[in-house]
Each structure stands twice: as C-alpha cells, then as structure tokens.
C-alpha cells in the first residue's frame, strides 16, 4: 500500500519536474527604442577606471554558457571594477571576498561549486591588487552590485566603510529567501552589512539608452545604473562614462559572454531553469543590450564572464580615463 503511494508520488513529481523543465517561455523580441534615450554627459572630473581580475571559473562547458554553444571549454574570468572618482572610491562588484574559502565548503554551496569550480589565486585577491595602486579596502566608499551572487558580493564585508548599492528586491531575494543558497547566493556574505545598504530606488520614466529606468550615482553622468532584473530579482547594469569620451557598459550576469547578447542567445536551459530568477526578463534585457550595441557601437560592453572580451581589456595597474 505505502510502496504504491510512494511510487505514485515519485512518478507525479518526475512528470511535474519534466513539464516544468521543458515548459516553453515566450521568446519574442520586446519593443525597443530606435535611438539612445537620456542625456549622455561627458564628466569633467579626473576619473580613472580600472578592471581587476580576481579569479575565474575553471574549465566551464560553453554549452552551459550559451544555448547552442560550441563544444568548447574555457576559464571564465571573475571581474571587479574600480573607479577612482573625486566624490568617492567606487567598486562595481566586489569579487569572492576573504571568507570565500571557508564559506564555499558549506552545503549546498559546494554542490554548485563542483559545477563551476571557482578558482581564486591568493595573489589575485582584491586587497593585494588594490594595494599596488595605493588603495586599501578601508578606503572604498561605494560598492555597486550588479547582483548579489557569491562571485560579485563576497567582498562587501571586507570594505567596512562602503555604502552598498542595490535594489531592495535584490537584498530581499539574497537574504530573505529560503532557496537563496540554492541559487548562487551565500547569504552569510551579507551578514552585518544591512546598515550600509542603500536601496537604489529606480524611478519610472528615467530611460537611458534602451533601458527603461536609470539612476545616476553622482549626478555627473559618470556612473549610471540601469535596472536589468531577470538573472536575479534586482540585477543592475552600469554605464561608466569617462572624461575622454570613452564609454563602457558593465552588463553583469545578464550576459555571461558577448554571444549571449550579440545573437542573442540565452544560457543553457539547465542554467536558466535552475539558476535564474525570471527567464523572460533576462531575454528582454539581452535584446536591450543587443540594441545598445547597435545604437552606440562606440560603447565597450563587458559581459559578466567573457574570457575573449577580458583578453582585450587593460587590467590594473593600467587604467582608462
Ligand atoms: Zn557571476
């Protein structure tokens, strides 16, 4: 009797799981603007923009990175960006953080890390690299998180003076959700930082480029955040506009690699269904980044983890200005 009930429940769960896994999502393109909206300002201040590679995911299968991807394996870089601005010392994302080696061993994180094999050479750590240009983690005043996954938010505890900028939805999703630890967050990485978090309040009708909502961090046009939810509940993209006129867009993990937005093509079904918050929203934002590349081809778009894009960037101690 019981064995029949258990077998019936297992069958129902399996069928339900398969239906959920293969259920199609609307993959039509969203309506997109035909021009770059919002005011692009070239800031006058002296600003230096540094790219810092703090680790990598080893030997990742490209068929997970992009649907229909080639049978190729590659090390995917983990990046942090540092902007030395007269109004503050700003990090965009913060890498794995000092406690990562401790935290990674805990269930269920180690399951995820068996798949993505994060590799963090000690000499690449954020504090050691910033020390090369005379900056200490204590000097950091602002951290903007593209999202709060472990490879982006791990360093916030190491920067005790920094205000941490993310939408409220991201904070709630990363810290208040029972399944957060199954979805790439390590909630312990955010312990003790609640009083330093600044919720980015995106207002409607603040379009910037192809994105609908924006937030200018210093009000001078140098660092402009845009709302790109989907990969997580409160993902953000970041425009960096430099005095020379050089412009960057940091896509966060909406796109892991450039082909995600160029084709566009999403991550594998496995990654989307198990790892992403809102698959349709990611798809719309991939189309927006695709349109951004058409509207403003001079902008250097940096996806979350693209080894080929990374290979063409200058890294600290070199910088852009
Ligand atoms: Zn990432």
Boltz pocket constraint, residues with backbone or C-beta under 6 A from the ligand:
constraints:
  - pocket:
      binder: B
      contacts: [[A, 149], [A, 151], [A, 152], [A, 253], [A, 304], [A, 305]]
      max_distance: 6.0
